[in-house]
Amino acid sequence: MFSVKSVLGNREKPILTPLTYLKCLSCETINSRPFKEGDYVFKETEEKCPKCGGTKMKIIGIYVKEPPKEAGKIKKL
């Protein structure tokens, strides 16, 4: 019998880190940062805007970037 691990090898899925996108309620600048426990869309936070220094931001999205696919790449010698 073959195990899944022996057939697929020791390939492990990479851990994907979600990013939280925030919009400043003063200047409407969009900024991103690593996801924090308790984040949810439309939550208003008291984080400082990097552009205007405002202290009210709203979470507008939470996304995970897909890692680049390596299938089909040819290694050059």
C-alpha positions as CSV (number, residue, x, y, z in Angstrom):
1,M,0.0,0.0,0.0
2,F,1.1,3.5,-0.7
3,S,0.6,6.4,1.7
4,V,-0.3,9.8,0.5
5,K,2.9,11.2,1.9
6,S,5.0,8.6,-0.1
7,V,3.2,9.4,-3.3
8,L,3.3,13.2,-3.0
9,G,6.6,13.4,-1.2
10,N,7.2,15.7,1.7
11,R,5.6,18.7,0.1
12,E,4.0,20.8,2.7
13,K,1.6,23.7,2.0
14,P,3.1,27.1,2.8
15,I,1.5,29.0,5.6
16,L,-0.3,31.9,4.1
17,T,-0.4,35.2,6.1
18,P,-3.6,37.3,5.6
19,L,-3.2,41.0,5.1
20,T,-5.7,43.5,6.5
21,Y,-6.5,46.5,4.3
22,L,-7.5,49.7,6.1
23,K,-8.9,53.0,4.8
24,C,-8.2,56.3,6.7
25,L,-11.5,58.1,7.5
26,S,-9.8,61.5,7.2
27,C,-7.8,61.4,4.0
28,E,-9.1,58.0,2.5
29,T,-5.6,56.6,2.1
30,I,-5.5,52.8,1.9
31,N,-2.9,50.9,3.9
32,S,-2.2,47.3,4.7
33,R,-0.8,45.5,7.7
34,P,-0.6,41.9,8.9
35,F,-3.9,40.4,10.1
36,K,-4.5,40.7,13.8
37,E,-6.8,38.5,15.9
38,G,-10.2,40.2,16.1
39,D,-10.0,41.9,12.7
40,Y,-13.2,41.9,10.6
41,V,-14.4,43.9,7.6
42,F,-16.0,47.3,8.4
43,K,-14.4,47.4,11.9
44,E,-13.3,50.9,12.9
45,T,-9.9,51.0,14.6
46,E,-7.9,53.7,16.3
47,E,-4.7,53.1,14.4
48,K,-2.6,56.0,13.2
49,C,-2.7,56.8,9.4
50,P,0.8,56.8,8.0
51,K,-0.1,59.7,5.6
52,C,-2.1,62.3,7.6
53,G,-1.7,61.1,11.1
54,G,-5.5,60.6,11.6
55,T,-6.5,58.1,14.3
56,K,-9.6,56.6,12.8
57,M,-9.3,53.8,10.2
58,K,-11.8,51.3,8.8
59,I,-11.0,47.7,7.7
60,I,-12.1,47.4,4.1
61,G,-10.8,44.0,3.3
62,I,-8.8,40.9,4.5
63,Y,-7.0,39.0,1.8
64,V,-4.3,36.3,1.4
65,K,-1.7,36.7,-1.4
66,E,-1.2,33.5,-3.3
67,P,2.4,32.4,-3.5
68,P,3.9,32.4,-7.0
69,K,3.4,29.1,-8.8
70,E,6.6,27.3,-9.7
71,A,5.1,24.8,-12.1
72,G,6.4,25.1,-15.6
73,K,9.6,26.9,-14.6
74,I,12.7,25.6,-16.3
75,K,16.0,25.9,-14.4
76,K,18.9,27.2,-16.4
77,L,22.3,25.8,-15.9
